[in-house]
Amino acid sequence: MEHLKIASDNYVAFTFFIGTMAMMAASVFFFFELNNTSPKWRTSVLVSGLITFIAAVHYYYMRGYNLETGESPTFFRYVDWILTVPLMCVEFYLITKKAGAKVALLWKLIFASLVMLVTGYFGETIDRDHSVMWGVISGGAYFYIAYLIWFGEVASLAQTAGAQVAKATRVLAWFVLVGWAIYPLGYILGTPGGLFGMQLVADPAAASHAMDIVYNIADAINKIGFGLVIYALSRNED
Ligand SMILES: *C/C=C(C)/C=C/C=C(C)/C=C/C1=C(C)CCCC1(C)C
């Protein structure tokens, strides 16, 4: 079998490689720290570890796929997101639960995240001609999630859940508003006619590479960063 090497100027393959390593390391960290986490926060830290672990497995696969084919692993990218983004919704539910968060709130967040991801997938794959329309619908669901976290139920519950939970929720809300906003940027870069018919990167292969690099950076920031905020909360609050 041919031995596949990562060329030193292949930034796509390189970020898949680093992403795999970072997700693995973060998972080991969260799982091992469970032992000295107070029982009250154990589930939250466990979920942080599950998010990075699921991503590690997908990144390991996507790294190989990209190296062998040179293509963007869109399908498994979305499989990863469809598993991990709802788990991030579970994190919001868990930290506001003691202030009275209901399961209905969790379902609202999960439903909106599924609408966001499924419509994004349509725009990237089966209906690329209408990528702007799908992107706008996906963006609507995204803003609804951001609204719930910044001004809606999540925000008001966090206010009554104690100073540390309120503080952590505020940091996580910034992750959703700024960190998650990197994804539509990748979508715009990679999709033909991405920004209202305007193609930012003209060469289709280069556009798809730019998209993967942006998605890989966003995943590292959002999955590991998000988990670390939960971890910090588990140390500050008892
Ligand atoms: C760990 C993975 C995460 C946090 C993924 C988040 C993904 C998004 C916030 C994606 C959002 C999109 C839009 C808001 C519009 C264009 C299509 C998407 C799916 C890229």
Ligand as a Chemical Component Dictionary entry (heavy atoms), coordinates in Angstrom:
data_LIG
# 
_chem_comp.id                   LIG 
_chem_comp.type                 NON-POLYMER 
_chem_comp.pdbx_formal_charge   0 
_chem_comp.three_letter_code    LIG 
# 
loop_
_chem_comp_atom.comp_id 
_chem_comp_atom.atom_id 
_chem_comp_atom.alt_atom_id 
_chem_comp_atom.type_symbol 
_chem_comp_atom.charge 
_chem_comp_atom.model_Cartn_x 
_chem_comp_atom.model_Cartn_y 
_chem_comp_atom.model_Cartn_z 
_chem_comp_atom.pdbx_ordinal 
LIG C1  C1  C 0 -18.712 21.147 17.474 1  
LIG C2  C2  C 0 -19.453 21.686 16.418 2  
LIG C3  C3  C 0 -20.142 22.862 16.433 3  
LIG C4  C4  C 0 -20.199 23.750 17.639 4  
LIG C5  C5  C 0 -20.797 23.227 15.207 5  
LIG C6  C6  C 0 -21.532 24.311 15.025 6  
LIG C7  C7  C 0 -22.059 24.590 13.742 7  
LIG C8  C8  C 0 -22.732 25.732 13.391 8  
LIG C9  C9  C 0 -23.043 26.807 14.377 9  
LIG C10 C10 C 0 -23.139 25.850 11.996 10 
LIG C11 C11 C 0 -23.880 26.845 11.509 11 
LIG C12 C12 C 0 -24.275 27.098 10.113 12 
LIG C13 C13 C 0 -24.962 28.285 9.877  13 
LIG C14 C14 C 0 -25.389 29.195 10.982 14 
LIG C15 C15 C 0 -25.368 28.722 8.502  15 
LIG C16 C16 C 0 -24.656 27.979 7.410  16 
LIG C17 C17 C 0 -24.657 26.523 7.656  17 
LIG C18 C18 C 0 -23.975 26.128 8.961  18 
LIG C19 C19 C 0 -24.501 24.725 9.287  19 
LIG C20 C20 C 0 -22.456 26.058 8.707  20 
# 
loop_
_chem_comp_bond.comp_id 
_chem_comp_bond.atom_id_1 
_chem_comp_bond.atom_id_2 
_chem_comp_bond.value_order 
_chem_comp_bond.pdbx_ordinal 
LIG C1  C2  SING 1  
LIG C2  C3  DOUB 2  
LIG C3  C4  SING 3  
LIG C3  C5  SING 4  
LIG C5  C6  DOUB 5  
LIG C6  C7  SING 6  
LIG C7  C8  DOUB 7  
LIG C8  C9  SING 8  
LIG C8  C10 SING 9  
LIG C10 C11 DOUB 10 
LIG C11 C12 SING 11 
LIG C12 C13 DOUB 12 
LIG C12 C18 SING 13 
LIG C13 C14 SING 14 
LIG C13 C15 SING 15 
LIG C15 C16 SING 16 
LIG C16 C17 SING 17 
LIG C17 C18 SING 18 
LIG C18 C19 SING 19 
LIG C18 C20 SING 20 
# 
